[in-house]
Amino acid sequence: MEYFLGIDYPTLWYLVVGLLFSGYAILEGFDYGAGMWHIFFRKDLSRRIAINAIGPIWDANQVWFIIGAGALFAGFPVMYATMLSAMYLPFMVFLVLLILRSSAIKFRSAEPMLWWRKTWDIIYFTANLLISFLLGVVLANILQGIEIGENYRYSGGIFLSFLNPYAILVGLTTISLFMTQGAIFLLLKTEGRLYTRITFLLKRGMVFFIFSFAATSIYTFVHLPGVIDKFKEYPISFLVPVLAFLAVANVPRLAAKKKYGHALIFSSLTMAFLLMLVAIQLYPVLLPSSINPIYSVTIYNAASSMKSLEIMLTIVVIGAPLLAGYFLFLYRTFQGKVKLDDTSY
Amino acid sequence: MDTEILARIQFAFTVAFHYIYPPLSIGLGLIMVFFEGMYLKTKSRHYEVLTRFWLKIFAITFGIGVATGIIMEFEFGTNWAVYSRFVGDIFGSALAAEGLFAFGLESAFLGILLFGWNRVSPRVHFISTIGVFLGSMFSAVWIVVANSWQQTPAGYHIVGEGFNARAEVTDFWAMVFNPSSVDRIIHVWQGAFLAGAFLVLSVHAYYLLKGQYVALSKKAFKVALLLATVIALSQLFSGHSSADGVAVNQPAKLAAMEGHYKASAPADLYVLGWVDNETQEVTGIKVPGGLSFLVHQDFDAPITGLNAFPKEDRPGQVNAVFQFYHIMIAIGMFLIALTLYASFLWWTGKLFEKRWLLKIFAFAVVLPQIANQAGWFAAEMGRQPWIVYGHLRTDQGFSQAVSANQILFSLILFLVVYSFLFLLFIYFINKKIMHGPYKEAENPNQVIQHV
């Protein structure tokens, strides 16, 4: 095993993957959230503003997902292969929804007909809703573990077994979290009556989130009793749930003061802390086996060779600052309220 | 049908559909860099209009390319789990590099390219165009490196046995510069440039035939023609170099491409033909000893034939490999003749006088597309029965956890969604072309600033 700063390579790569998926959740969180609020706006102009709020940046945000999945394949090929082939149908549906969503963004405003735009609006809303839901479902099933046997052979159900009560609850929580994030983001991008309307919608989103979050937390303690073992082992890690709770509480406070920029930061932090909770709870397991823990996929049995991880960590060290630079430039270029022009969707 | 066949059909279908778009984006990207660069340099309105017009078409091809590309990234894991575990260590670094260096670059600058006209200076916009173009070029590099490693593995060793066997990287640069990657990257880039150039040629030939946007179209046509002529010719060299590599590294594939069965004998070069895999005979028009000459510069030099390999170690679909390979070559030759003739007319000043030639150009847009597809089909079917040449068989690489019915379901889903997507693509491309670069009723030199 190779180490850097006392941390072994698979753990470092676990952090890289975690960071990428957190970035994805935060950035596409407001994209998907804005997409779910879309249907609640009545005027066509409002809907166009909602789409163009994410217009120039959603493609770049989606890259976090593409890189995250690539990093999973690269660093933990066994995890990538086992999870995707086990959850074949949920992922296929997810991917088709991603295609429909990006088609809706591109083509919705490309024709003036009412039926055309209404049809795309329904596709767009549904795709964003189900994408968010499925992300939660996948996460919940990873937390609960799936039927993995010897040689990572999966022997569970193909679709409906993934839609268990816990998964549905986490799916709903993901929707509510993204909707909160999306509403805050839209407030930074809109003005006038649309802005006023979204301030109301945000309140509903936050209520939805707090209820589903509380329900999920209680259900987690009851349903997954081992969940606090890891935290007892490393008491310092109790900081993370405390911080997550503070971040959650801070969002309504800042929203009430209309400090939406700060609210977006704290709702993003909420996601990051919640994912960190999941990461600590799982570590060093990536995908628990519900048959027998010895069959679980862990960062050690799933990892690429030390040589390969070293190459990839080098690539990350070179590439991450570049990526950060591109993003800063992109976000700076499009900061401020949406102004529709002839290049808009 | 069994899981393996369905997984192969689904992969072939989704990747072939995907591959309509990225070559167009790469090719159009290069031409747009030229148009926009000329606009910045000369401040000519024509180039500004051309840049903005092609940007709209680029936006559609790029968008569908990204959307269908995400599927490919996941399909390795969903349908080819055993293969993914086997190659993850090797593919990993190529994929990580592709994500960070290529996708990050292109997607971040894409937003500025498409929506930044009024927000950044012309120079910054131009830099964004270059960024997107370079990003798409890099994407091609890493994915072709990964595929080339499957064709000609290098810089690795095999660790473990049976189910747990996998390839691990020992030398990163040897893996990246494996014996076939450089030839194939160049070949793929050139195929992409041709796809883009011929789309531009087609659209502007159509305008010229209709007598619309004439001055503008002549300019654009000449730019694209120059690119197409140079690339079509140079494709001959990268193609030849690539085939030389196949002769050394994948002799069974070369033999299948020309339907050459005898274990060791001089091999012929077919212009066209039909292979009967049962009787091991090829009927067609041939240059006797032609393949021997191309590989060894000697008409009598022996070439390793298919019978030199055990039946289970050589491609089964010989005729398909043969046909795809020859379709690619035939189109390549036709494109060389077409572009050279058009360039000759340009030189004599008669380029735009021959309507029949413009008509050919208007339709020729499909030819580089067919050649690109055929080339990949020949390369991938010629690699069979291996998914990783010499190490892992295709019939051992697919996901054991996925049933045939699941794949059938997803395959039908993709067929429906992709047909729909293709219709949208054709509809909107056609709409943009019919709409034209600007409103022609007015004088372009005045109107253009409002376009």
Contacts between the chains, C-beta under 8 A, distances in Angstrom:
chain1	res1	chain2	res2	distance
A	55	B	111	7.7
A	55	B	115	6.0
A	56	B	111	3.5
A	56	B	112	7.2
A	56	B	114	6.9
A	56	B	115	4.2
A	56	B	116	7.2
A	57	B	111	5.7
A	59	B	66	6.7
A	59	B	107	4.7
A	59	B	110	5.6
A	59	B	111	6.4
A	60	B	104	7.9
A	60	B	107	4.5
A	60	B	108	4.7
A	60	B	110	7.3
A	60	B	111	5.9
A	62	B	66	7.8
A	62	B	70	7.9
A	62	B	107	7.2
A	63	B	99	7.3
A	63	B	103	5.1
A	63	B	104	5.8
A	63	B	107	4.6
A	63	B	108	7.6
A	65	B	70	7.8
A	66	B	70	6.3
A	66	B	73	6.3
A	66	B	99	6.0
A	66	B	103	5.6
A	67	B	96	7.8
A	67	B	99	3.7
A	67	B	100	6.4
A	67	B	103	6.6
A	67	B	104	7.1
A	69	B	73	5.7
A	69	B	74	6.6
A	70	B	73	6.6
A	70	B	95	4.3
A	70	B	96	6.0
A	70	B	98	6.9
A	70	B	99	4.3
A	71	B	96	6.1
A	71	B	99	7.2
A	73	B	73	7.7
A	73	B	76	6.9
A	73	B	77	6.7
A	73	B	84	6.7
A	73	B	88	6.0
A	73	B	91	6.7
A	73	B	92	6.4
A	73	B	95	5.8
A	74	B	88	6.9
A	74	B	91	7.1
A	74	B	92	2.9
A	74	B	93	6.5
A	74	B	95	5.3
A	74	B	96	4.7
A	75	B	92	6.4
A	76	B	88	7.9
A	77	B	84	5.5
A	77	B	85	5.3
A	77	B	87	7.6
A	77	B	88	2.2
A	77	B	89	6.7
A	77	B	91	7.9
A	77	B	92	6.8
A	77	B	166	7.8
A	78	B	85	5.5
A	78	B	88	7.4
A	80	B	76	7.9
A	80	B	77	4.7
A	80	B	84	6.0
A	80	B	88	6.8
A	81	B	76	7.9
A	81	B	77	5.1
A	81	B	80	8.0
A	81	B	81	3.8
A	81	B	82	7.4
A	81	B	84	3.9
A	81	B	85	4.9
A	81	B	88	7.3
A	81	B	399	7.6
A	82	B	81	6.8
A	83	B	77	7.3
A	84	B	74	6.1
A	84	B	77	3.2
A	84	B	78	4.5
A	84	B	81	7.1
A	84	B	84	8.0
A	85	B	77	6.5
A	85	B	78	5.8
A	85	B	79	7.5
A	85	B	81	4.0
A	85	B	399	3.7
A	85	B	400	7.6
A	85	B	401	4.5
A	85	B	402	5.5
A	86	B	401	5.5
A	88	B	78	5.3
A	88	B	399	7.3
A	88	B	401	7.2
A	88	B	402	4.8
A	88	B	406	5.3
A	88	B	410	7.5
A	89	B	406	6.0
A	89	B	409	7.2
A	89	B	410	7.4
A	91	B	74	6.1
A	91	B	78	5.8
A	92	B	78	6.8
A	92	B	409	7.7
A	92	B	410	4.2
A	92	B	413	6.7
A	93	B	413	7.9
A	95	B	70	6.4
A	95	B	71	5.2
A	95	B	74	5.9
A	96	B	413	5.7
A	96	B	414	7.4
A	96	B	417	5.5
A	98	B	67	7.0
A	98	B	70	5.9
A	99	B	67	4.7
A	99	B	68	7.0
A	99	B	70	7.8
A	99	B	71	7.4
A	99	B	417	6.0
A	99	B	421	7.0
A	100	B	417	7.2
A	102	B	63	6.4
A	102	B	66	7.2
A	102	B	67	4.6
A	103	B	67	6.9
A	103	B	421	6.5
A	103	B	424	6.7
A	106	B	59	7.6
A	106	B	60	7.2
A	106	B	63	5.1
A	107	B	424	6.0
A	107	B	428	7.1
A	110	B	428	6.4
A	151	B	163	5.2
A	151	B	164	8.0
A	153	B	400	6.3
A	153	B	401	6.6
A	154	B	401	4.1
A	158	B	403	7.4
A	158	B	406	6.0
A	304	B	88	5.9
A	304	B	89	4.3
A	304	B	92	5.3
A	304	B	168	7.6
A	305	B	89	5.3
A	305	B	159	7.5
A	305	B	168	4.2
A	305	B	169	6.8
A	307	B	168	6.8
A	307	B	169	5.7
A	307	B	170	6.9
A	308	B	89	4.6
A	308	B	90	7.6
A	308	B	92	5.6
A	308	B	93	6.1
A	308	B	168	6.6
A	308	B	169	5.0
A	311	B	93	4.7
A	311	B	169	6.9
A	311	B	172	5.2
A	312	B	92	6.0
A	312	B	93	5.3
A	312	B	96	4.7
A	315	B	93	6.5
A	315	B	96	5.1
A	315	B	97	5.3
A	315	B	100	6.2
A	315	B	101	7.9
A	316	B	96	7.1
A	316	B	100	6.9
A	318	B	100	7.9
A	319	B	96	7.9
A	319	B	97	7.5
A	319	B	100	3.1
A	319	B	101	5.8
A	319	B	104	7.1
A	320	B	100	7.2
A	322	B	100	7.2
A	322	B	101	7.3
A	322	B	104	6.8
A	322	B	105	7.6
A	323	B	100	6.0
A	323	B	104	4.4
A	323	B	108	7.8
A	326	B	104	5.8
A	326	B	105	6.5
A	326	B	108	3.5
A	326	B	109	7.1
A	327	B	108	6.2
A	329	B	108	7.1
A	329	B	112	7.8
A	330	B	108	4.7
A	330	B	109	7.8
A	330	B	111	5.5
A	330	B	112	6.5
A	333	B	111	7.6
A	333	B	112	5.7
A	333	B	116	5.9
A	333	B	119	5.4
A	333	B	120	6.0
A	334	B	111	6.8
A	334	B	115	7.2
A	334	B	116	7.9
A	334	B	119	6.9
A	341	B	117	7.9
A	341	B	118	5.7
A	343	B	114	6.4
A	343	B	115	5.2
A	343	B	117	5.8
A	343	B	118	7.7
A	344	B	115	7.1
